[in-house]
Amino acid sequence: MNRREFMQCATLLITGASASQLGFTLTPEQERYLANAPDYIRTPVDYLSPAQRRIIAAMAEIVIPRTATPGAIDAGVPAYIELMAADWFNDQERAIFTAGLRDMEQRIPQEYSKPFDELNATQQLDIMEQLEDAASDSPWYDFANVQRQFISDAPFICQIKELTVWGFFTSEVGAKQVLRYNPMPMRFDGELPLSPDDSSWAGTAF
């Protein structure tokens, strides 16, 4: 099972979403793994400090803020990110995540006289854009690279963005309140017309 398949399994375990809603088919290996895996949906995680949780929550909310629709915090994305870092990252990924989070804890208060989560949204966005500029050489940003394998050496900002998007759009909140949700069996239609105001269907999101 490759890293992306593991990530799909993690999403199902944590969010309780169904494979048909996600728009991918589980491999036999994934099915066996999920059949024997513990219930992660209500498993408590104690990996980050309270201060680190506030930073992760603020970063996730910048990626998907609450507007007329729910944001990342509403969908429980910070807890998803913490569990992924604790139980699903390999050593390399976890080292990058830990170093990036430590940098946010130590550098930002020195430069702004406040921790990241206490800055206003404009300041937070500016910091995250700086992180993106510094990470722009990563293959994570390759054009149209939307179905890539999980990139283990992707920079911290890329980890945050990818986990935020996965955690949000595979959550019940993201699937039912942001995407258009239809619990009936659906088929993939790559030419389904959408108006500029339409969101995608939860069943064809990925």
N, C-alpha and C positions, 0 to 999 in steps of 0.2 A: 504494500500500500504506500503510495507516494505522499508527499507532504500536503498536497492539495486535498487528497482523499481523506487524510487525517483531519484536515481542517473542516471538511464537510461533516465528518462524524462528530467533531467537537461542537459544531453549530447545532446539529440535531440534538445532541445530548443536553446542551445548555439551554436552548430556546424551546425545545419541544416541538419544533416545526416538523412538517412532514416532507418527505422527499419529493412528492408530487408538487407541493407548493413551491419548492426551491427550483424546480425545473431541471433536476439532474437525476440520473438513474444510479442507484447504489450498485457497486460491484458485489459479487458473492463474498469477497473478503470483508468488505465494509459491513455487509449484513451480519456476518458471523461476529464481527467485533461489537457491533451495536447490541446484538442479542445477549452478549456476555458482559457488557459494560455497566458500571454503576449508574444510578440515577443522578445526573449532575444538576438537574434543574433546581433542586433545593439544597445542594451540597454547599455548606459554608466554606469560604476561602479566606485564609488569613495570611496572605502573601505580602501585601503592601502595608505601609504605615498609614495612619489617617491623613497625614500631610500629602503623601504620595497619591492616595485615592482622590484627594481634592484636585490635584494637578491633572490626573488622568481624566476625571470627570469634566474639568474645564476644557481640556484639549478636545475631548470627544464632542463636547457641545459646540465648539467652534467649527468642527467639521460638519456636524448636522445640528444646527441650532433649532430651538423651538420657535416656530413662527405661527402661521395659521394651523400648522400641523405639529405633532409632537416632535421633540428633539431627542438626541442620543440619551440624555439622562432619563427621559420619560420611558424609553424602551429598555432601560437596564443595561446599556452598553458598557458603562464602567466596570460592572461586576463581570461581564463577559471578558473584557480585556484582562482583568486581573486573573481570572481562571485560566485563560489561554497562556499568559506569561508563567503562571505557576506550574501548570500541568502538561501543557502541549508544546511549548517552545523547546527546541533542542538547546544544547549548551551555548552554541554560537549566538543563536537568536536571543536567548535570555541574557547573555552578556551585553549585547547591543542595547537591549531594552533597559537593563539596569544602569548602564553607563549614561544613556540618554536621559533617563529619569533623574539620575543623580545630578546631571548637568542642569536640568531644569530646577532642581531643588537648591543648588548652590549658586549658580551664576545669575539667575534672574533676580533674586532679592538684592544682590550686590549692584546690579545695573539699574534696577527700577525702584529700589527701597521697599518693595513689597513682593510677597510670593506671587507666582503666576496666577493662582486662582483668585487673588484679590485685585488684579488689574482689570481695567475696563475692557470691553470686547474689542475695541480698536487696537489697544496695546497687545492683547493676546493674539489677535490675528496677525499683527505686524511681526511678532516673535515667531509664529508658526510659518509665516512666509519666508522669514530669514532662514529657518531650518530647512525649508523646501529648496531655497536657492543653494544652500550648502550641499544638499543631497542630490542635486539635479543630474549629476553624472551617473547615478545608479541606473542599472537596467530596469529597475522598477518603473521608471518613467518612459520606457520605450513606447513610441507611438503605437496606439491601438493594441497594446499588449494586455488585453483584458482577460484572457484565459490562460495566462502564464502559470507555470508551476510556482509554488510558494518560494520566494527568493530568500534564502537563509541569511544572506549578508545585507539585506535591505536596511537602510538607516532607520533610526528610531522614529522619525516623523512618518516614514512609509508604513512602519508597523502600526502606528496609531491610526493612520487613515484607513488602511486595509481592514483592520479589526473593527473599527467603528462602522464602516460600511457593511461588512459581513454581519456583525452583531445586530445592527439596526434593521436591515432589510430582511433578515431571517427571524426577527422577533415577531410576536403576535401584534405588537403595536405597529411596527413598520409594515407588515403584510396587510393588516386590516384597515389601518387608519391613514396610510400614505399611499401604498400601492392599492390598486383595485383588487378586491378579494372576491373570489368565487369558489366556494367549497366543492362544487361539482367537478368531476373529472374534466381536465382541460387538455387541449392539444396545442402543440407549438405551432405558431404561425409567424414566420419571419417577415411577412408582408402585411401584417395587421395594421391598418391605417390609424394614426393617432393625431389628434388635433394638438396645437401648441399648448393647450391647457390640460391635456390628458396625462395622467400618470400611467406607468406600465402596470400590467397585471401581475399579481403576486406569483402566479403560476409560471410566468414566462420571464421573470426578473433576471434569471441567470442563464 
